[in-house]
Amino acid sequence: MTGDGFPKRGDVFWVTFDPQMGTEVKKTRPAIILSNNLFNKHLPRLIVVPLTSNTRKVFEFD
């Protein structure tokens, strides 16, 4: 988090992904912030990617 109180790109936060639609993640899990710092400071949403410790192959070509 930056000194001005806004999360910055690369920070990791615990996020509750609820409500969800379809097969989206519903659990609380860590997520890394991908949106840039200017976006984070001035807009009410962030772009994040949920993280997992699951390393199994999801698709046959993985």
ROKOL-168329 format. One record per atom (N, C-alpha, C): z, x, y; residue number from 1. Coordinates in steps of 0.2 Angstrom, whole numbers, plus 5000, padded with zeros to 4 digits. Example, Ala and Ser with C-alpha at 12.3 -4.5 7.8 and 13.67 -1.06 7.14 Angstrom:
residues 2
+------+------+------+-----+
!    Z !    X !    Y !   n !
+------+------+------+-----+
! 5039 ! 5066 ! 4972 !   1 !
! 5039 ! 5062 ! 4978 !   1 !
! 5039 ! 5066 ! 4984 !   1 !
! 5035 ! 5064 ! 4989 !   2 !
! 5036 ! 5068 ! 4995 !   2 !
! 5039 ! 5064 ! 5000 !   2 !
+------+------+------+-----+
//
This chain:
residues 62
+------+------+------+-----+
!    Z !    X !    Y !   n !
+------+------+------+-----+
! 5000 ! 5004 ! 4994 !   1 !
! 5000 ! 5000 ! 5000 !   1 !
! 5000 ! 5004 ! 5006 !   1 !
! 4996 ! 5003 ! 5011 !   2 !
! 4996 ! 5007 ! 5017 !   2 !
! 5002 ! 5005 ! 5021 !   2 !
! 5003 ! 5010 ! 5026 !   3 !
! 5009 ! 5009 ! 5031 !   3 !
! 5009 ! 5003 ! 5035 !   3 !
! 5003 ! 5000 ! 5036 !   4 !
! 5003 ! 4993 ! 5040 !   4 !
! 5004 ! 4987 ! 5035 !   4 !
! 5006 ! 4988 ! 5029 !   5 !
! 5008 ! 4982 ! 5025 !   5 !
! 5002 ! 4979 ! 5021 !   5 !
! 4996 ! 4982 ! 5021 !   6 !
! 4991 ! 4979 ! 5018 !   6 !
! 4989 ! 4983 ! 5011 !   6 !
! 4988 ! 4980 ! 5006 !   7 !
! 4986 ! 4984 ! 5000 !   7 !
! 4980 ! 4988 ! 5001 !   7 !
! 4979 ! 4994 ! 4998 !   8 !
! 4973 ! 4998 ! 4999 !   8 !
! 4969 ! 4999 ! 4993 !   8 !
! 4963 ! 5000 ! 4993 !   9 !
! 4959 ! 5002 ! 4988 !   9 !
! 4962 ! 5007 ! 4983 !   9 !
! 4962 ! 5005 ! 4976 !  10 !
! 4965 ! 5010 ! 4971 !  10 !
! 4972 ! 5008 ! 4970 !  10 !
! 4976 ! 5004 ! 4974 !  11 !
! 4982 ! 5002 ! 4972 !  11 !
! 4982 ! 4998 ! 4966 !  11 !
! 4988 ! 4998 ! 4962 !  12 !
! 4989 ! 4994 ! 4956 !  12 !
! 4995 ! 4989 ! 4958 !  12 !
! 4993 ! 4982 ! 4956 !  13 !
! 4998 ! 4977 ! 4957 !  13 !
! 4999 ! 4973 ! 4951 !  13 !
! 5005 ! 4970 ! 4950 !  14 !
! 5005 ! 4965 ! 4945 !  14 !
! 5002 ! 4958 ! 4948 !  14 !
! 4998 ! 4955 ! 4944 !  15 !
! 4994 ! 4949 ! 4947 !  15 !
! 4995 ! 4944 ! 4941 !  15 !
! 4996 ! 4938 ! 4944 !  16 !
! 4996 ! 4932 ! 4939 !  16 !
! 4990 ! 4928 ! 4940 !  16 !
! 4985 ! 4929 ! 4935 !  17 !
! 4979 ! 4926 ! 4935 !  17 !
! 4979 ! 4919 ! 4933 !  17 !
! 4982 ! 4914 ! 4937 !  18 !
! 4983 ! 4907 ! 4935 !  18 !
! 4982 ! 4903 ! 4942 !  18 !
! 4978 ! 4898 ! 4942 !  19 !
! 4975 ! 4895 ! 4936 !  19 !
! 4968 ! 4899 ! 4934 !  19 !
! 4966 ! 4898 ! 4928 !  20 !
! 4960 ! 4901 ! 4926 !  20 !
! 4955 ! 4896 ! 4924 !  20 !
! 4949 ! 4898 ! 4923 !  21 !
! 4943 ! 4893 ! 4921 !  21 !
! 4940 ! 4896 ! 4914 !  21 !
! 4939 ! 4892 ! 4909 !  22 !
! 4936 ! 4895 ! 4903 !  22 !
! 4940 ! 4900 ! 4900 !  22 !
! 4936 ! 4906 ! 4899 !  23 !
! 4939 ! 4912 ! 4895 !  23 !
! 4942 ! 4917 ! 4900 !  23 !
! 4943 ! 4915 ! 4906 !  24 !
! 4946 ! 4920 ! 4911 !  24 !
! 4953 ! 4922 ! 4909 !  24 !
! 4956 ! 4927 ! 4911 !  25 !
! 4962 ! 4930 ! 4910 !  25 !
! 4967 ! 4925 ! 4913 !  25 !
! 4973 ! 4923 ! 4909 !  26 !
! 4978 ! 4919 ! 4912 !  26 !
! 4984 ! 4922 ! 4913 !  26 !
! 4985 ! 4928 ! 4909 !  27 !
! 4992 ! 4931 ! 4909 !  27 !
! 4993 ! 4935 ! 4916 !  27 !
! 5000 ! 4937 ! 4917 !  28 !
! 5001 ! 4941 ! 4922 !  28 !
! 5000 ! 4948 ! 4919 !  28 !
! 4996 ! 4952 ! 4923 !  29 !
! 4994 ! 4959 ! 4921 !  29 !
! 4993 ! 4963 ! 4926 !  29 !
! 4993 ! 4970 ! 4925 !  30 !
! 4991 ! 4975 ! 4931 !  30 !
! 4984 ! 4974 ! 4933 !  30 !
! 4983 ! 4975 ! 4939 !  31 !
! 4976 ! 4975 ! 4942 !  31 !
! 4975 ! 4980 ! 4947 !  31 !
! 4969 ! 4983 ! 4947 !  32 !
! 4968 ! 4988 ! 4952 !  32 !
! 4963 ! 4985 ! 4957 !  32 !
! 4965 ! 4987 ! 4964 !  33 !
! 4961 ! 4984 ! 4969 !  33 !
! 4954 ! 4988 ! 4970 !  33 !
! 4949 ! 4984 ! 4970 !  34 !
! 4942 ! 4987 ! 4971 !  34 !
! 4940 ! 4986 ! 4978 !  34 !
! 4942 ! 4981 ! 4982 !  35 !
! 4939 ! 4979 ! 4989 !  35 !
! 4941 ! 4985 ! 4993 !  35 !
! 4937 ! 4986 ! 4999 !  36 !
! 4939 ! 4991 ! 5003 !  36 !
! 4944 ! 4989 ! 5008 !  36 !
! 4947 ! 4994 ! 5011 !  37 !
! 4953 ! 4993 ! 5015 !  37 !
! 4952 ! 4989 ! 5021 !  37 !
! 4946 ! 4989 ! 5024 !  38 !
! 4945 ! 4985 ! 5030 !  38 !
! 4944 ! 4977 ! 5028 !  38 !
! 4941 ! 4976 ! 5022 !  39 !
! 4941 ! 4970 ! 5019 !  39 !
! 4948 ! 4967 ! 5018 !  39 !
! 4952 ! 4971 ! 5015 !  40 !
! 4959 ! 4969 ! 5013 !  40 !
! 4963 ! 4968 ! 5019 !  40 !
! 4962 ! 4971 ! 5024 !  41 !
! 4966 ! 4970 ! 5030 !  41 !
! 4964 ! 4963 ! 5034 !  41 !
! 4958 ! 4962 ! 5034 !  42 !
! 4956 ! 4956 ! 5038 !  42 !
! 4954 ! 4949 ! 5034 !  42 !
! 4954 ! 4950 ! 5028 !  43 !
! 4952 ! 4944 ! 5024 !  43 !
! 4958 ! 4942 ! 5019 !  43 !
! 4958 ! 4935 ! 5018 !  44 !
! 4964 ! 4933 ! 5014 !  44 !
! 4963 ! 4934 ! 5006 !  44 !
! 4958 ! 4937 ! 5004 !  45 !
! 4957 ! 4938 ! 4997 !  45 !
! 4956 ! 4946 ! 4995 !  45 !
! 4957 ! 4947 ! 4989 !  46 !
! 4955 ! 4954 ! 4987 !  46 !
! 4951 ! 4954 ! 4981 !  46 !
! 4947 ! 4959 ! 4980 !  47 !
! 4943 ! 4960 ! 4974 !  47 !
! 4947 ! 4965 ! 4969 !  47 !
! 4949 ! 4962 ! 4963 !  48 !
! 4953 ! 4966 ! 4959 !  48 !
! 4950 ! 4966 ! 4952 !  48 !
! 4952 ! 4971 ! 4948 !  49 !
! 4950 ! 4971 ! 4941 !  49 !
! 4956 ! 4971 ! 4936 !  49 !
! 4957 ! 4966 ! 4932 !  50 !
! 4963 ! 4966 ! 4928 !  50 !
! 4963 ! 4972 ! 4923 !  50 !
! 4968 ! 4975 ! 4921 !  51 !
! 4969 ! 4981 ! 4917 !  51 !
! 4972 ! 4978 ! 4910 !  51 !
! 4970 ! 4982 ! 4905 !  52 !
! 4973 ! 4980 ! 4898 !  52 !
! 4974 ! 4987 ! 4894 !  52 !
! 4978 ! 4986 ! 4889 !  53 !
! 4979 ! 4992 ! 4885 !  53 !
! 4975 ! 4991 ! 4878 !  53 !
! 4972 ! 4986 ! 4878 !  54 !
! 4968 ! 4984 ! 4872 !  54 !
! 4962 ! 4989 ! 4872 !  54 !
! 4961 ! 4993 ! 4866 !  55 !
! 4955 ! 4997 ! 4866 !  55 !
! 4951 ! 4996 ! 4860 !  55 !
! 4952 ! 4990 ! 4857 !  56 !
! 4947 ! 4988 ! 4852 !  56 !
! 4940 ! 4986 ! 4855 !  56 !
! 4935 ! 4987 ! 4851 !  57 !
! 4928 ! 4986 ! 4853 !  57 !
! 4927 ! 4978 ! 4853 !  57 !
! 4925 ! 4976 ! 4859 !  58 !
! 4924 ! 4969 ! 4860 !  58 !
! 4917 ! 4967 ! 4858 !  58 !
! 4912 ! 4971 ! 4859 !  59 !
! 4905 ! 4970 ! 4857 !  59 !
! 4903 ! 4975 ! 4852 !  59 !
! 4898 ! 4973 ! 4848 !  60 !
! 4896 ! 4978 ! 4842 !  60 !
! 4893 ! 4984 ! 4845 !  60 !
! 4890 ! 4984 ! 4851 !  61 !
! 4887 ! 4990 ! 4854 !  61 !
! 4892 ! 4995 ! 4858 !  61 !
! 4898 ! 4993 ! 4858 !  62 !
! 4903 ! 4997 ! 4862 !  62 !
! 4904 ! 5003 ! 4858 !  62 !
+------+------+------+-----+
//
